Amino acid sequence: MAQDYEEPLEDDAEEETEAEEEEAADPGAGGNGKLPELVNRDPQTKIQKSVEEIVEDIRLIAGDKDLLVSVAGVLNGYDEAARKTFPMLKADDLFGFLTSVCRPAFGKGSPTKGEFLSAAPRFVPQYLTDENHPHFPTVPNTLYLCDQVEPEDNGALDGFVGGFLPATEVDRQLIKTFVLQTYWGGPCGARPIIVIESETGEYDPDGGRGYGKTKLAEFVLGLTGEPYRLLSTSSPERVRSDLLTPGNKYRSVFLDNAKTFKMASENIESMVTSSSIGGHVLFKGGGSKPNRLTWVITANAMQFGKDLADRGVIIRLEKADHSNRGWESQMLAYWGDPENRAALVADVAWHLLVKESSDVTLSDRWGPWVSEVLCKTENPDASLEVILARREGADGDSKLRSAYFEHLTACMKNEGHDALLCSLRIPSVMLTQWLFAMDKRTTTGSVDGIVKQYLGPWYRRHDTNALRGFDWDGPQVTAGTQRWQLEYRVEKKNGRSDYGYGSSTPPLVAAEEG
C-alpha cells in the first residue's frame, strides 16, 4: 500500500537552502560533518571565479596548506604528511584527489575542470623536480619528500664499502666515491659514468663472471631508489620519455652486463654531459628536467669510443668468495634496517658537507666532481692517476687508430715508401683495398668515415676529374717534399679470368732502380 507523501514545511526548506548557501560561500566550513564544496563561481554573486581564486579556496580547505604543487610544469597533488606527490595528468586525476578534502561541484561556465587543470600550475608552488632521497648539498627548486639529515662522522660509509671486494685500495676509494656521487647535489651534467668490471688478470676460465659487479651496482644505486634499467636495444627517444614520465623519480641509469666489445653511443654521451634531459612527456608534449643522473655500466674488458671512455671512471673488483652464501642476505638485512641506513646517509652527508677536501694536483674534465666528491676520499691524486690510465686502456678508438696507422704503414712500405717521410696521392679504390685487407666490413662508402675518425691528421680527401683519392703526408714530412701519385691497375692472375688488384711502381722509385 502506497504511503502518503508529506510536503516539507516551508520554513524548514528555507533553512536548509540558507545553510547550503553559507557552506558554499565559505569553502573552509564543512557543516554537519559534510565536506565543503569546491565551486567555480561565487554562490552569492554568481560571478565566475578565476583559477587563482579556486587555488586559494583549495588552500583554505586544506587548512592553509599546499595541497597542489607544480613539478616540472605538471600539476601534482601533494600529501605532506605521507611525503608523496601524485601527478595529475587528467582532470579526473585531479578532482578524484580533491574528493578527500572537498566536494568538487563545478557548474557551467569557465573555468571548466580541464581548463583549471591546465592553468593551475601557474598559481601553485613550483619545483623543477621532486625527490624521495636527499642531496648534499640540497638543490634549489627541489621538493624533497624525505626527512632532513644531520651530518655525522660515524664510519658507516667505510662499513658499507667494506662489504665488497675491490681489486686495489684505489678501487676501494672509488667505490666510496661511487656512493657519494649518488647523493651529490652538484652541477647538472657533471657526473662521470661509473664502469664496473672484473680484475681478470692473465686468464680467467669464467670469463669475468662471479665478481659481484651487478651486486655492487644494485646495492649502491638501491640506496636512492630503483635505477632505470637500460637495455642495449632501448631507443634514445623511449629512454628520454621514460626518464621524464611524471611520477618517475629515477636517480640513476643502469646498463648491466654490456655485451658489445666496443661501445660508442652519441646518445649516451650527450645525456651524460647535458645539463638537462629533454624529450616527450606523457599527456604533456615536450618537457625537460635537470640532469643529475648517475650512469652505471657493468662489463668485462669493455672497449669504448674515445668520447665515452673520457666520460668514465672504471672500478675493478676481485673474484667473489662464493663459499660465503649468506653474504647477500646479511648485507640486505643490515643495510635494509632503517637505523643502519640512516647512519649511512648521515655519514655520506658528513663527507660531502663537512669533511675537508684533500689536495689534488692532477686535473680532469670533471672538475666539480673531483673537487667536491673525489677529494672527500683518501689520496685523490692516486685515484685520479688510475682513472686516467684506465681510460686510456679502455679507449678503443685510440687503439684502432694505432692499428690502422701500422697497417697502412706496411702497405706503403710494400709499395716502396716510408710512411713517416713520404707524401703520396692514393687512389680511393686502392685505399679501400688496403683497408678491406684489415677489416672485411670496409666498403667504398665507409672509407671517408674511417679516414676522418682515425686517420685525419695524415690523410685528406683530394678529388679531381682525373682521380678520386686521398693525399697522405707522413708525420715527419718536411717542407718541399715532392708528392708522388700511386697508380692503380687491374691484372690477371696466372692467366686466369679472375682479376686481382695492384699498383704500379711510382716513377721516382722506377728511375732509381733503372
C-alpha positions in Angstrom: 0.0 0.0 0.0 1.4 3.4 -1.0 2.4 5.8 1.7 1.1 9.3 1.8 3.7 11.9 0.6 4.3 14.6 3.2 5.3 18.0 1.9 8.2 19.6 3.9 7.4 22.7 5.9 8.3 25.9 4.0 10.4 27.2 6.9 12.5 24.1 7.1 13.2 24.2 3.3 14.3 27.8 3.5 16.7 27.0 6.5 18.3 24.1 4.5 18.8 26.3 1.5 20.4 29.1 3.6 22.7 26.5 5.2 23.9 25.2 1.8 24.5 28.8 0.6 26.5 29.6 3.7 28.6 26.5 3.3 29.3 27.2 -0.4 30.2 30.8 0.5 32.8 29.6 3.0 34.8 26.7 1.4 36.6 26.1 4.7 33.4 25.2 6.6 32.0 21.8 6.4 28.8 21.9 8.3 27.3 18.8 9.9 30.5 16.8 9.1 30.0 17.4 5.3 33.0 18.2 3.1 32.9 21.7 1.8 32.0 22.3 -1.9 34.6 23.5 -4.4 32.8 25.6 -7.0 33.9 27.6 -10.0 31.6 30.6 -9.4 30.6 32.6 -6.4 27.3 31.3 -4.9 26.2 34.8 -3.9 27.1 36.9 -7.0 27.1 34.0 -9.5 30.3 35.6 -10.9 32.8 33.1 -12.3 35.9 32.5 -10.1 39.4 32.8 -11.5 41.8 29.8 -11.4 43.9 31.7 -8.8 40.8 32.2 -6.6 39.9 28.5 -6.8 43.5 27.5 -5.9 43.2 29.8 -2.9 39.9 28.1 -1.9 41.7 24.7 -2.0 44.4 26.1 0.3 41.8 27.2 2.8 40.0 23.8 2.6 43.3 22.1 3.3 44.0 24.2 6.4 46.2 26.8 4.7 48.5 24.1 3.3 49.7 23.5 -0.2 47.6 20.6 -1.5 48.7 21.2 -5.1 52.2 21.8 -6.4 53.8 22.0 -9.9 56.7 19.7 -10.6 58.5 20.3 -14.0 55.3 22.1 -15.2 53.0 19.2 -14.3 50.3 19.7 -11.6 50.8 17.3 -8.7 48.7 16.5 -5.7 50.9 16.8 -2.5 50.3 14.8 0.6 52.7 16.5 3.0 52.0 14.0 5.9 52.7 11.0 3.7 55.6 12.7 1.8 54.1 11.8 -1.6 53.2 13.5 -4.8 50.6 12.4 -7.3 50.9 13.6 -10.9 47.6 15.0 -12.3 47.7 14.1 -15.9 43.9 14.2 -16.4 41.1 16.2 -14.9 39.7 13.0 -13.3 43.0 12.5 -11.5 42.9 16.0 -10.0 39.3 16.0 -8.9 39.5 12.5 -7.7 42.4 13.5 -5.5 40.4 16.6 -4.2 37.4 14.5 -3.1 39.4 13.6 0.1 39.0 17.2 1.3 36.1 18.7 -0.6 33.2 18.1 -2.9 34.1 19.4 -6.4 30.9 21.0 -7.8 32.0 22.9 -10.9 28.9 24.2 -12.7 28.6 25.5 -16.3 30.9 28.2 -17.4 34.6 28.8 -17.2 36.9 27.6 -15.9 36.0 24.0 -16.6 37.8 21.2 -14.9 40.0 20.8 -17.8 40.9 24.5 -18.0 41.6 24.5 -14.3 44.0 21.6 -14.6 45.9 23.3 -17.5 46.1 26.7 -15.8 46.6 25.8 -12.1 50.4 25.0 -12.3 51.0 28.8 -12.7 49.3 29.6 -9.3 50.8 26.8 -7.0 54.3 26.4 -5.6 56.6 25.4 -8.5 59.5 23.0 -8.4 61.9 21.7 -11.1 61.8 18.2 -9.6 60.7 16.2 -6.6 63.0 13.7 -4.8 62.4 10.8 -2.5 66.0 11.0 -1.2 68.3 13.9 -0.2 71.0 15.7 -2.0 74.1 17.1 -0.3 74.1 20.0 -0.7 70.4 20.4 -1.3 69.4 21.5 -4.7 67.3 24.7 -5.2 63.8 24.5 -6.5 63.5 20.8 -5.5 60.7 19.3 -3.4 62.3 16.8 -1.0 59.9 14.1 0.1 62.2 12.9 2.9 63.4 14.0 6.3 66.3 16.3 6.7 69.6 14.6 7.5 72.1 15.7 10.2 75.7 15.0 9.1 77.6 12.6 11.3 81.1 11.1 11.1 80.1 7.6 12.3 82.2 5.3 10.0 79.1 3.8 8.3 80.3 4.6 4.8 83.5 2.6 5.3 81.5 -0.2 6.8 79.3 -0.3 3.7 82.2 -0.2 1.3 83.9 -3.0 3.3 81.2 -5.4 2.2 82.6 -5.6 -1.3 85.9 -6.9 -2.8 87.8 -4.1 -4.6 90.8 -5.1 -6.6 93.1 -2.5 -5.1 93.0 0.2 -2.4 92.3 2.8 -5.1 89.2 0.8 -6.1 88.1 0.9 -2.5 88.2 4.7 -2.6 86.4 4.7 -6.0 83.6 2.6 -4.6 83.3 5.2 -1.8 83.2 7.9 -4.5 80.5 6.0 -6.3 78.3 6.1 -3.2 79.0 9.8 -2.6 78.2 10.6 -6.2 74.6 9.1 -5.9 73.8 11.7 -3.2 75.9 14.6 -4.5 73.9 17.8 -5.3 76.5 19.3 -7.5 76.0 20.9 -11.0 73.9 19.1 -13.7 75.7 17.1 -16.3 78.8 16.9 -14.1 78.9 13.2 -13.2 81.1 10.6 -14.9 79.9 7.2 -15.9 80.7 4.5 -13.4 82.0 1.4 -15.2 82.4 -1.7 -13.0 84.5 -4.5 -14.4 86.4 -7.6 -13.2 90.1 -7.8 -12.5 90.7 -10.9 -14.6 94.5 -10.9 -14.7 96.1 -13.0 -17.4 93.4 -15.6 -17.8 90.0 -16.3 -16.2 88.2 -19.5 -17.2 84.9 -17.9 -16.0 85.3 -15.0 -18.4 84.9 -12.3 -15.8 81.8 -13.8 -14.2 81.3 -14.1 -10.5 83.0 -10.9 -9.4 79.9 -9.2 -7.9 79.7 -6.4 -10.4 76.0 -6.4 -10.6 75.5 -6.7 -6.9 77.8 -3.7 -6.2 75.8 -1.6 -8.7 72.4 -2.7 -7.3 73.4 -2.1 -3.6 74.8 1.3 -4.3 72.1 2.5 -6.7 69.4 1.0 -4.4 70.3 3.5 -1.7 68.5 6.2 -3.7 65.7 4.1 -5.2 65.3 1.7 -8.1 67.5 2.6 -11.1 66.2 3.0 -14.6 67.2 -0.3 -16.3 68.7 0.5 -19.7 68.7 -2.2 -22.4 71.2 -2.3 -25.3 68.1 -2.3 -27.6 66.4 0.7 -26.0 65.7 3.6 -28.3 67.0 7.0 -27.2 63.5 8.5 -27.6 62.0 5.9 -25.3 64.7 6.3 -22.7 64.2 10.1 -22.6 60.4 9.7 -22.4 60.7 7.1 -19.6 63.0 9.3 -17.6 60.6 12.3 -18.0 57.4 10.5 -17.2 55.7 12.3 -14.3 56.0 10.3 -11.1 59.3 8.6 -12.1 62.0 9.7 -9.7 65.0 7.9 -11.1 68.3 9.0 -9.7 70.4 6.6 -11.9 70.5 4.7 -15.2 71.9 1.1 -15.1 73.1 -0.9 -18.1 74.0 -4.4 -16.8 76.4 -6.8 -18.4 77.0 -4.9 -21.6 78.0 -7.4 -24.3 79.2 -5.2 -27.1 83.0 -5.4 -27.3 83.3 -1.8 -28.4 80.7 0.6 -27.2 80.2 4.0 -28.7 76.9 5.9 -28.3 76.5 9.6 -29.1 73.1 9.5 -27.3 74.6 8.2 -24.0 77.5 10.7 -24.4 75.1 13.6 -24.7 72.8 12.5 -21.9 75.7 12.1 -19.5 77.0 15.6 -20.0 73.9 17.7 -20.9 72.6 19.9 -18.1 69.0 18.7 -18.7 67.2 15.7 -20.1 64.6 16.7 -22.8 62.1 14.7 -24.7 58.4 13.7 -24.9 56.4 13.8 -21.7 53.2 11.7 -21.5 50.0 13.7 -21.8 52.0 16.9 -22.0 54.2 17.0 -25.1 57.8 18.3 -24.8 59.5 18.7 -21.5 62.8 18.5 -19.6 64.2 18.0 -16.1 67.6 18.7 -14.5 70.2 16.1 -15.2 71.7 14.8 -12.0 71.6 11.1 -13.1 74.4 8.7 -12.3 75.1 6.3 -15.2 76.4 2.8 -14.4 77.7 0.1 -16.8 78.9 -3.4 -15.8 81.0 -5.2 -18.3 84.1 -7.4 -18.8 87.1 -5.8 -20.6 84.9 -3.3 -22.4 86.3 -1.0 -25.0 84.7 2.3 -25.6 84.7 5.0 -28.2 87.1 7.8 -27.1 84.3 10.3 -26.1 82.6 7.6 -24.0 85.9 6.4 -22.5 86.7 10.0 -21.4 83.4 10.1 -19.5 84.1 7.0 -17.5 85.5 6.0 -14.1 86.4 2.3 -14.1 86.1 0.3 -10.8 87.6 -3.2 -10.7 86.7 -6.0 -8.4 88.3 -9.2 -7.2 86.6 -12.5 -7.6 83.9 -13.1 -5.0 84.1 -15.9 -2.4 81.1 -18.0 -3.4 81.5 -20.2 -0.3 80.0 -17.3 1.8 76.5 -17.9 0.6 75.0 -15.7 3.3 76.8 -12.5 2.2 73.9 -11.0 0.2 71.2 -11.7 2.8 73.5 -10.3 5.5 74.1 -7.1 3.5 70.4 -6.7 2.8 69.4 -7.3 6.4 71.9 -4.9 7.8 71.7 -2.0 5.4 67.9 -2.5 5.0 67.5 -1.7 8.7 66.2 1.9 8.9 68.6 2.9 11.7 71.7 1.5 9.8 70.5 3.1 6.5 70.0 6.4 8.3 73.5 6.2 9.8 75.0 5.6 6.3 73.2 8.6 4.8 74.3 10.7 7.8 77.9 9.7 7.1 77.5 10.4 3.4 76.2 13.9 4.4 79.2 14.4 6.6 81.7 13.5 3.8 80.0 15.8 1.3 79.2 18.8 3.6 81.6 18.8 6.5 84.8 16.8 5.7 87.7 18.9 4.5 88.7 18.1 0.9 92.1 16.6 0.3 94.5 18.4 -2.0 94.8 17.2 -5.6 97.5 18.2 -8.2 96.2 16.4 -11.3 93.3 17.7 -13.4 90.4 16.1 -15.1 87.4 17.1 -17.3 85.1 16.5 -14.3 86.4 19.5 -12.2 83.5 19.9 -9.8 83.2 16.2 -9.3 86.9 15.9 -8.5 86.9 18.8 -6.0 83.6 18.0 -4.3 83.4 14.2 -4.4 86.7 12.5 -5.2 88.6 14.9 -2.9 86.5 13.7 0.0 88.2 10.3 -0.2 91.7 9.2 0.7 94.6 10.1 -1.7 92.6 11.5 -4.6 95.8 12.0 -6.7 96.4 8.3 -6.7 92.8 7.6 -7.6 92.9 10.2 -10.4 96.1 8.8 -11.8 94.5 5.3 -12.0 91.3 6.8 -13.5 93.2 8.5 -16.3 95.3 5.4 -17.0 92.3 3.1 -17.2 90.5 5.5 -19.5 93.4 5.3 -21.9 93.3 1.5 -21.8 89.6 1.4 -22.5 89.8 3.9 -25.4 89.1 1.6 -28.3 89.3 4.4 -30.8 92.9 5.2 -29.9 93.9 1.5 -30.2 92.1 1.2 -33.6 93.8 4.4 -34.8 97.2 2.9 -34.0 96.2 -0.4 -35.7 95.1 1.5 -38.9 98.3 3.5 -38.9 100.5 0.4 -38.6 98.6 -1.4 -41.3 98.8 1.4 -43.8 102.4 2.0 -43.0 103.1 -1.6 -44.0 101.0 -1.1 -47.2 103.1 1.9 -48.2 106.3 0.1 -47.4 105.2 -2.7 -49.7 104.9 0.0 -52.5 108.4 1.3 -51.7 107.7 4.2 -49.5 108.5 5.2 -45.9 105.1 6.3 -44.5 106.7 8.6 -41.9 108.7 10.6 -44.5 106.7 10.5 -47.7 103.9 12.4 -49.4 101.6 10.4 -51.6 98.4 10.7 -53.6 96.5 7.4 -53.2 93.5 6.4 -55.4 90.3 5.8 -53.5 89.9 2.3 -54.8 93.5 1.4 -53.7 92.9 2.8 -50.2 89.7 0.9 -50.0 91.5 -2.3 -50.9 94.1 -1.7 -48.2 91.5 -1.0 -45.5 89.5 -4.0 -46.6 92.5 -6.3 -46.0 92.4 -5.2 -42.4 88.6 -5.2 -41.8 86.4 -7.1 -44.2 83.4 -4.9 -43.3 85.0 -1.9 -45.1 83.1 -0.6 -48.1 83.7 2.2 -50.5 81.2 4.3 -48.7 82.8 3.8 -45.3 86.3 4.9 -46.3 85.6 8.6 -45.8 84.4 8.0 -42.3 87.4 5.8 -41.4 89.8 8.4 -42.7 88.1 11.3 -40.8 87.8 9.4 -37.5 91.1 7.5 -37.3 93.5 9.0 -39.9 92.5 12.6 -40.0 96.0 14.1 -39.1 97.7 12.4 -42.1 95.0 12.0 -44.8 92.8 14.5 -46.6 90.4 14.0 -49.5 91.7 15.1 -52.9 89.3 14.7 -55.9 89.8 15.8 -59.5 88.2 14.9 -62.8 91.1 12.5 -63.4 91.4 10.9 -60.0 89.4 10.4 -56.8 91.7 9.8 -53.9 93.4 10.9 -50.7 96.6 12.8 -50.0 98.9 11.3 -47.4 101.5 13.4 -45.6 103.7 11.4 -43.1 104.2 12.7 -39.6 107.8 13.5 -40.3 107.4 15.1 -43.8 109.5 18.2 -44.3 108.6 21.3 -46.4 109.4 20.9 -50.1 108.9 17.1 -50.1 107.6 16.0 -53.5 104.3 14.2 -53.7 104.1 11.1 -55.7 101.0 9.6 -57.1 100.4 5.8 -56.8 98.8 4.2 -59.8 96.1 1.6 -59.6 95.8 -1.2 -62.2 93.9 -4.4 -62.6 95.7 -7.5 -63.8 95.0 -11.2 -64.5 96.4 -13.7 -62.0 98.3 -16.6 -63.6 96.4 -16.2 -66.9 93.1 -17.0 -65.3 89.9 -15.0 -65.9 89.7 -13.7 -62.3 91.3 -10.4 -61.6 93.5 -9.1 -58.8 94.4 -5.6 -57.7 97.8 -4.0 -57.5 99.7 -0.7 -58.1 102.4 0.2 -60.5 105.8 1.3 -59.2 105.9 5.1 -58.6 108.0 6.9 -61.1 110.7 8.0 -58.6 111.4 4.5 -57.4 111.5 3.2 -61.0 114.1 5.8 -62.0 116.3 4.9 -59.1 116.1 1.2 -59.9 116.9 1.9 -63.6 
